[in-house]
């Protein structure tokens, strides 16, 4: 874990998962970010890299679910992805720079850097760090891949960093957050743990040590109750919102 205190703002907000999205407002869109700000929420978002090295606010590796287009995000230029529309709306996938300009410090940002086993994370980390270099709002980076917070600990330690964890989701990093050696290397300022796994003793021990414990994805009144009881801040959407 990190030896430094985590920023206090991390636990003072509830975060809209991929922005405040719903019918007619796609996830990870500028409209979703503006909706979260209007509701007084922080914003959680995702970063995928385009084929020409631009950080784009987009969750999936593949374009099809969100745009109807074919192929992987990483096989397209940023301009090609930005020309697409999200889920039959007038919204398009934004660049990270566009999201930062739209938020402009009005709400805190949790930026999840997407990765998978075998993925080379350094270009993503460098691009995100460069994008945040002049940003003055509250922001943190996080990832299921412990190499991401490890990179930020070494190369951009001024940026708050978190480790995302699950023991339920099969995503290539199941249980990694509880592995002692990679946990020590990641040096996270905070954890963001699957709400289904908050009962894990490691999560309770982390929180008992006075360190921020966030939880995702709160999608129901039941998971909201669990999150409020066992975590310090919620990443929520849909029926899980207050």
C-alpha positions as CSV (number, residue, x, y, z in Angstrom):
1,X,0.0,0.0,0.0
2,X,1.0,3.6,-0.3
3,X,2.6,5.2,2.8
4,X,1.0,8.5,2.1
5,X,-2.5,9.6,3.1
6,X,-5.1,9.4,0.4
7,X,-6.9,12.6,-0.7
8,X,-9.9,13.3,1.5
9,X,-12.2,14.0,-1.5
10,X,-12.2,10.3,-2.5
11,X,-14.7,9.4,0.2
12,X,-16.8,12.6,0.1
13,X,-18.7,11.8,-3.1
14,X,-20.8,9.2,-4.7
15,X,-19.6,8.4,-8.3
16,X,-21.8,7.8,-11.3
17,X,-20.6,4.6,-13.0
18,X,-19.5,5.6,-16.5
19,X,-21.2,8.9,-15.9
20,X,-25.0,9.4,-15.2
21,X,-26.3,7.4,-18.2
22,X,-29.6,5.9,-19.2
23,X,-32.2,6.1,-21.9
24,X,-30.9,8.5,-24.6
25,X,-27.7,9.2,-22.6
26,X,-24.9,6.7,-23.4
27,X,-22.3,5.6,-20.9
28,X,-19.0,7.4,-21.0
29,X,-20.4,10.2,-23.0
30,X,-20.0,14.0,-22.4
31,X,-23.8,14.1,-21.8
32,X,-23.4,11.4,-19.0
33,X,-20.6,13.5,-17.4
34,X,-22.7,16.6,-17.5
35,X,-25.6,14.7,-16.0
36,X,-23.5,13.5,-13.1
37,X,-22.3,17.1,-12.4
38,X,-25.9,18.3,-12.5
39,X,-26.8,15.7,-9.9
40,X,-23.9,16.5,-7.7
41,X,-22.0,13.3,-8.3
42,X,-18.5,12.4,-9.1
43,X,-17.7,10.6,-12.4
44,X,-16.2,7.2,-13.0
45,X,-15.0,6.6,-16.6
46,X,-12.9,4.2,-18.6
47,X,-10.0,4.7,-21.0
48,X,-9.2,2.7,-24.1
49,X,-6.3,3.6,-26.4
50,X,-6.9,4.3,-30.1
51,X,-4.6,2.7,-32.7
52,X,-2.7,6.0,-33.0
53,X,-2.1,6.4,-29.3
54,X,-4.9,8.7,-28.1
55,X,-6.7,8.0,-24.8
56,X,-10.4,7.7,-25.5
57,X,-13.3,7.5,-23.0
58,X,-14.7,4.1,-23.9
59,X,-15.3,0.9,-21.9
60,X,-15.2,-2.0,-24.3
61,X,-12.2,-3.4,-26.3
62,X,-14.6,-3.9,-29.2
63,X,-16.7,-1.2,-30.8
64,X,-19.9,-3.2,-31.5
65,X,-21.9,-2.9,-28.3
66,X,-21.6,0.8,-28.0
67,X,-21.5,2.0,-31.6
68,X,-22.6,-0.9,-33.9
69,X,-19.3,-0.7,-35.7
70,X,-17.0,-3.7,-36.2
71,X,-13.5,-4.3,-34.8
72,X,-11.3,-3.4,-31.9
73,X,-10.9,0.2,-30.7
74,X,-7.1,-0.3,-30.9
75,X,-7.3,-1.0,-34.6
76,X,-8.9,2.3,-35.4
77,X,-7.5,5.8,-35.3
78,X,-8.9,8.3,-32.8
79,X,-10.6,10.2,-35.6
80,X,-12.3,7.1,-36.9
81,X,-13.7,6.3,-33.5
82,X,-14.7,9.8,-32.8
83,X,-16.7,9.8,-36.1
84,X,-19.0,7.1,-34.6
85,X,-22.2,7.7,-32.7
86,X,-23.0,6.0,-29.4
87,X,-26.1,3.9,-29.3
88,X,-28.1,5.7,-31.9
89,X,-27.7,9.1,-30.2
90,X,-26.0,12.3,-31.2
91,X,-23.2,11.6,-28.7
92,X,-19.8,10.2,-29.7
93,X,-16.9,8.7,-27.9
94,X,-14.9,11.6,-26.4
95,X,-11.2,12.0,-26.1
96,X,-9.9,12.1,-22.5
97,X,-8.9,15.8,-23.2
98,X,-12.5,16.6,-24.1
99,X,-13.9,15.0,-20.9
100,X,-11.4,16.9,-18.8
101,X,-12.3,20.2,-20.5
102,X,-16.0,19.5,-20.0
103,X,-15.7,18.6,-16.3
104,X,-13.1,21.3,-15.6
105,X,-13.0,20.5,-11.9
106,X,-16.7,20.6,-11.3
107,X,-16.7,17.1,-10.0
108,X,-14.0,14.5,-9.1
109,X,-13.0,11.9,-11.7
110,X,-12.1,8.3,-11.3
111,X,-10.3,7.2,-14.4
112,X,-10.1,3.4,-15.0
113,X,-7.3,2.5,-17.3
114,X,-8.4,-0.7,-19.1
115,X,-6.0,-3.6,-19.3
116,X,-5.9,-7.4,-19.7
117,X,-3.3,-10.0,-19.1
118,X,-0.4,-9.6,-21.6
119,X,-1.5,-6.0,-22.5
120,X,1.4,-3.4,-22.5
121,X,0.2,-0.8,-20.1
122,X,2.9,1.8,-20.3
123,X,1.5,3.7,-23.4
124,X,-1.9,4.0,-21.7
125,X,-0.3,5.2,-18.5
126,X,1.9,7.7,-20.2
127,X,-1.0,9.1,-22.3
128,X,-3.3,9.5,-19.3
129,X,-0.5,11.1,-17.2
130,X,0.3,13.5,-20.0
131,X,-3.4,14.4,-20.3
132,X,-3.7,15.0,-16.6
133,X,-0.5,17.1,-16.3
134,X,-2.2,20.4,-16.5
135,X,-5.6,19.4,-15.1
136,X,-6.5,21.1,-11.9
137,X,-9.5,19.2,-10.7
138,X,-9.7,16.3,-8.3
139,X,-8.8,13.1,-10.2
140,X,-7.5,9.6,-9.6
141,X,-6.5,6.7,-11.8
142,X,-7.3,3.1,-11.1
143,X,-7.1,-0.3,-12.7
144,X,-7.7,-4.0,-12.2
145,X,-4.2,-4.4,-13.5
146,X,-1.7,-3.7,-10.6
147,X,0.9,-2.6,-13.1
148,X,-1.1,0.6,-13.7
149,X,-0.9,2.0,-10.2
150,X,2.6,0.7,-10.0
151,X,3.5,2.8,-13.1
152,X,1.9,5.9,-11.6
153,X,3.7,5.3,-8.2
154,X,7.0,5.4,-10.1
155,X,6.4,8.0,-12.8
156,X,3.5,10.3,-11.7
157,X,3.2,9.9,-7.9
158,X,1.4,13.2,-7.6
159,X,-1.7,11.5,-9.1
160,X,-3.9,9.5,-6.7
161,X,-3.9,5.9,-7.7
162,X,-6.2,2.9,-6.9
163,X,-6.4,-0.8,-7.4
164,X,-9.7,-2.2,-8.6
165,X,-10.5,-5.7,-7.3
166,X,-12.9,-8.6,-7.8
167,X,-13.2,-12.2,-6.7
168,X,-16.4,-12.7,-8.8
169,X,-15.9,-11.2,-12.2
170,X,-13.9,-13.3,-14.7
171,X,-11.8,-10.6,-16.3
172,X,-8.2,-11.9,-16.1
173,X,-7.5,-10.2,-12.8
174,X,-9.8,-12.2,-10.5
175,X,-8.3,-12.3,-7.0
176,X,-5.2,-10.3,-8.0
177,X,-6.0,-7.5,-5.5
178,X,-5.4,-10.0,-2.7
179,X,-2.0,-11.2,-3.9
180,X,0.6,-9.8,-1.5
181,X,3.5,-9.2,-3.9
182,X,1.5,-7.4,-6.6
183,X,-0.4,-5.5,-4.0
184,X,2.9,-4.3,-2.5
185,X,4.2,-3.3,-6.0
186,X,1.0,-1.4,-6.9
187,X,1.2,0.9,-3.8
188,X,-2.5,1.9,-4.1
189,X,-3.9,5.0,-2.2
190,X,-7.3,3.3,-2.3
191,X,-9.1,0.2,-3.2
192,X,-12.3,-0.1,-5.4
193,X,-13.7,-3.5,-4.7
194,X,-16.6,-5.4,-6.4
195,X,-19.7,-5.0,-4.1
196,X,-20.2,-8.7,-4.3
197,X,-16.8,-9.2,-2.6
198,X,-16.9,-6.6,0.2
199,X,-17.3,-9.3,2.7
200,X,-13.7,-10.4,2.1
201,X,-11.6,-10.0,5.2
202,X,-8.9,-8.2,3.2
203,X,-11.4,-5.5,2.3
204,X,-12.5,-5.1,6.0
205,X,-8.8,-5.0,7.1
206,X,-8.0,-2.3,4.5
207,X,-10.9,-0.1,5.7
208,X,-10.2,-0.8,9.4
209,X,-6.7,0.7,8.8
210,X,-8.4,4.0,7.9
211,X,-7.7,3.7,4.1
212,X,-10.4,4.5,1.5
213,X,-12.5,1.6,0.3
214,X,-14.7,2.3,-2.7
215,X,-17.1,-0.2,-4.2
216,X,-18.7,-1.0,-7.6
217,X,-21.1,-1.5,-9.3
218,X,-24.0,-0.6,-7.1
219,X,-27.0,-1.3,-9.2
220,X,-29.8,-2.1,-6.8
221,X,-31.2,-1.1,-3.4
222,X,-29.7,-4.3,-1.9
223,X,-26.2,-3.6,-3.2
224,X,-26.5,0.0,-2.2
225,X,-27.3,-1.1,1.4
226,X,-24.2,-3.4,1.3
227,X,-22.0,-0.7,0.0
228,X,-23.2,1.9,2.6
229,X,-22.5,-0.6,5.3
230,X,-19.1,-1.9,4.2
231,X,-17.4,0.8,2.1
232,X,-16.6,4.5,2.2
233,X,-17.9,5.6,-1.2
234,X,-20.2,4.1,-3.9
235,X,-19.8,3.8,-7.7
236,X,-23.4,3.4,-8.7
237,X,-25.8,3.4,-11.6
238,X,-29.5,2.8,-12.4
239,X,-31.5,1.5,-9.5
240,X,-28.5,1.7,-7.2
241,X,-28.5,5.5,-7.2
242,X,-29.9,7.4,-4.2
